[in-house]
Every structure is written in structure tokens, then in C-alpha cells.
Amino acid sequence: MNFSTWPRPLFVVDVEGNGATPPDLVEVAAIPIEDGEPQPHAARTWLVRPPTPIPSRITRIHGITNAMTADAPTWPEVAPQVQALLDGAWICAHSASVEYSVLTRHMPSWKPAGVIDTLRLARATFRDHKGFGLDALIAHTGIRMDDVPGARHSAGYDAYATGLLLQHLAAHYDSWEAMAAHAVPPGMPGITQPAPEPEEQTLW
């Protein structure tokens, strides 16, 4: 894999919500990928105060409490920063339909260049494996998480873990195009569909 051919900018993103239906954002993380490697030192993370409280059952999952978000900005205050960073960029996420749908709902005018789903890519890469959750794939690949800051299910931790998974999966493909063919979910940006063959002219 020639990492110099990867599109830029490329960000691994992860979002956490408050459990509402549809969910309100409480945390967004974006880690740039350069030369095939996540760059945690350049990560951007936003803590967001949601319009409705975070239930305790949701706090038990991602660890974000109402006290932690009490002084955080609201989504309209941080949305311009998030969109400025991600507009025109490729994004990568594990089970990317979640991040893509939530971010699209919160930023209706956002236009990413493409979407890479490491869940979809892992299923294409490890066809006989049975577990495709992030934890199961980290265990299966042997990726070391010792230096990953934060806790599992925090946006920053999960984005970094997903970036390391992307790096591992990429080694199984010869090119970005070959990888993207398996990793871009249907209906999401990133794969240019070939133009239809012109119809033969018929004399009537």
C-alpha cells in the first residue's frame, strides 16, 4: 500500500450522544491520518452541552456526565468549527453510518469527499471471523492500545482505535482504490460510479 496516494485531508471521526431519539451530540472527535497513521497530537475534540440531560444509563457507556457538559458550548456554538474541519474531507469511522447520519443531521450543508467504514472493510478482509465490533477486531488483530489516551467509548479513544484498525486493514490491499471499493458504504460519497454505456442509435 502506497500511503502517499491516500486522499487528504482524511479524518477518523467518532461521536457520542445523549441517548435521545434522534441523538443529540455530547462529544465529537476527529483525528487526522497522515501517511497511513493516525496523528493523535493533532486531534480535535469537542465536548458539547446537549439540549436535554444525559441519562445515567448513557453515562455508564461513554462516561460523559451532565456535570462535565454543564459549562461546555452548545452545538450551534461549535458546529462552524467542526464543519470547517470536515468539509471536503474524507472521513473514516467504525460502523460509519452512525457518524455519517448524525453529522449530516447536525450539519445539513456538510459535504464530505468520501466515507470509509472500517466495519465494512473488516468484514471484507476477515471473511471467516465472527466478531466485528471494535473490541473484537482490536483483539483479533493484536493492535496494541497501551498508549491510547482516554477510555473506551470516549470519542477520542474510539477514533484513535479506529485509526489504528484502518492502518492494519490497509496492509491487506494494494491501493487506496482497492480498499475503498470494499470500505465505502452504498449510498455514501466516495466511489465514483462509472458512466453508463451510450445506447446504440436505433432507426425507427
KOLPAKE-13095 format. One line per field, with one value per residue (C-alpha): residue number from 1; z, y, x. Coordinates in steps of 0.1 Angstrom, whole numbers, padded with zeros to 4 digits. Example, Ala and Ser with C-alpha at 12.3 -4.5 7.8 and 13.67 -1.06 7.14 Angstrom:
! residues 2
n	(1:2)
c3	(0078:0071)
c2	(-0045:-0011)
c1	(0123:0137)
END
This chain:
! residues 204
n	(1:2:3:4:5:6:7:8:9:10:11:12:13:14:15:16:17:18:19:20:21:22:23:24:25:26:27:28:29:30:31:32:33:34:35:36:37:38:39:40:41:42:43:44:45:46:47:48:49:50:51:52:53:54:55:56:57:58:59:60:61:62:63:64:65:66:67:68:69:70:71:72:73:74:75:76:77:78:79:80:81:82:83:84:85:86:87:88:89:90:91:92:93:94:95:96:97:98:99:100:101:102:103:104:105:106:107:108:109:110:111:112:113:114:115:116:117:118:119:120:121:122:123:124:125:126:127:128:129:130:131:132:133:134:135:136:137:138:139:140:141:142:143:144:145:146:147:148:149:150:151:152:153:154:155:156:157:158:159:160:161:162:163:164:165:166:167:168:169:170:171:172:173:174:175:176:177:178:179:180:181:182:183:184:185:186:187:188:189:190:191:192:193:194:195:196:197:198:199:200:201:202:203:204)
c3	(0000:-0010:0017:-0004:-0027:0001:-0001:0021:0044:0059:0095:0117:0135:0164:0180:0213:0221:0249:0241:0228:0196:0174:0195:0204:0203:0235:0221:0187:0179:0147:0143:0110:0092:0075:0057:0068:0105:0130:0144:0179:0187:0160:0172:0177:0203:0212:0243:0237:0261:0248:0249:0271:0300:0296:0313:0337:0315:0287:0310:0321:0284:0275:0309:0300:0328:0328:0352:0325:0299:0321:0310:0275:0244:0227:0193:0174:0190:0179:0146:0124:0137:0131:0096:0087:0096:0079:0048:0017:0037:0037:0070:0085:0113:0126:0116:0097:0090:0126:0123:0088:0096:0129:0115:0084:0105:0126:0096:0067:0043:0052:0021:0028:-0001:0010:0038:0048:0071:0090:0100:0063:0055:0082:0070:0036:0049:0076:0059:0083:0115:0137:0157:0141:0170:0176:0207:0190:0160:0182:0200:0167:0150:0181:0179:0210:0228:0257:0245:0235:0259:0274:0280:0257:0243:0247:0212:0212:0223:0198:0170:0177:0180:0146:0130:0142:0128:0095:0093:0100:0074:0048:0047:0031:0000:-0028:-0033:-0019:-0047:-0039:-0003:-0009:-0032:-0001:0025:0012:0021:-0006:-0009:0008:-0010:-0021:-0051:-0085:-0104:-0140:-0166:-0184:-0218:-0245:-0261:-0297:-0321:-0334:-0367:-0361)
c2	(0000:0034:0057:0088:0081:0084:0114:0144:0155:0123:0122:0093:0106:0094:0108:0103:0111:0116:0087:0108:0097:0111:0116:0149:0152:0154:0147:0148:0137:0140:0126:0132:0104:0111:0086:0059:0067:0084:0116:0119:0150:0168:0155:0179:0170:0190:0184:0196:0206:0188:0204:0175:0158:0127:0097:0077:0046:0065:0080:0044:0037:0066:0082:0117:0132:0162:0179:0175:0192:0219:0245:0231:0251:0241:0225:0257:0273:0245:0234:0260:0247:0211:0218:0239:0210:0182:0199:0183:0158:0120:0106:0071:0056:0022:0015:0048:0050:0063:0091:0100:0102:0121:0146:0151:0157:0182:0199:0197:0215:0194:0177:0151:0138:0102:0078:0048:0023:0000:-0023:-0029:-0032:-0057:-0079:-0079:-0085:-0112:-0131:-0160:-0140:-0139:-0107:-0073:-0050:-0026:-0045:-0079:-0066:-0050:-0083:-0103:-0081:-0078:-0040:-0025:0000:0008:0043:0053:0080:0081:0054:0031:0047:0082:0098:0104:0069:0052:0074:0066:0029:0030:0048:0020:-0005:0013:0012:-0026:-0033:-0012:-0036:-0062:-0040:-0029:0005:0031:0024:-0013:-0007:0020:-0004:-0025:0002:0029:0020:0021:0054:0073:0096:0082:0059:0074:0053:0045:0064:0042:0029:0050:0033:0024:0046:0028:0036:0037)
c1	(0000:0014:0002:0012:-0017:-0043:-0066:-0060:-0075:-0086:-0100:-0111:-0142:-0163:-0193:-0210:-0247:-0271:-0293:-0322:-0341:-0326:-0295:-0280:-0243:-0222:-0188:-0171:-0135:-0116:-0080:-0061:-0045:-0011:0010:-0015:-0010:-0034:-0019:-0033:-0012:-0033:-0067:-0096:-0122:-0153:-0174:-0210:-0238:-0269:-0304:-0316:-0298:-0277:-0294:-0273:-0276:-0258:-0232:-0224:-0215:-0193:-0185:-0197:-0218:-0241:-0216:-0189:-0210:-0226:-0201:-0195:-0206:-0238:-0238:-0246:-0215:-0191:-0208:-0189:-0155:-0165:-0178:-0148:-0126:-0146:-0160:-0145:-0125:-0127:-0139:-0134:-0154:-0163:-0199:-0197:-0234:-0238:-0213:-0223:-0261:-0256:-0231:-0253:-0283:-0264:-0247:-0271:-0248:-0218:-0203:-0176:-0155:-0160:-0167:-0146:-0162:-0138:-0166:-0174:-0137:-0131:-0159:-0144:-0109:-0116:-0144:-0143:-0141:-0172:-0169:-0167:-0172:-0143:-0131:-0133:-0113:-0086:-0082:-0082:-0056:-0034:-0033:-0016:-0038:-0014:-0006:-0041:-0053:-0087:-0112:-0131:-0163:-0149:-0149:-0111:-0102:-0126:-0114:-0077:-0085:-0104:-0074:-0051:-0075:-0077:-0039:-0039:-0066:-0049:-0019:-0042:-0048:-0026:-0041:-0064:-0089:-0089:-0095:-0122:-0141:-0148:-0149:-0173:-0209:-0235:-0252:-0224:-0199:-0165:-0170:-0175:-0199:-0189:-0209:-0234:-0226:-0242:-0271:-0269:-0288:-0318:-0336:-0374)
END
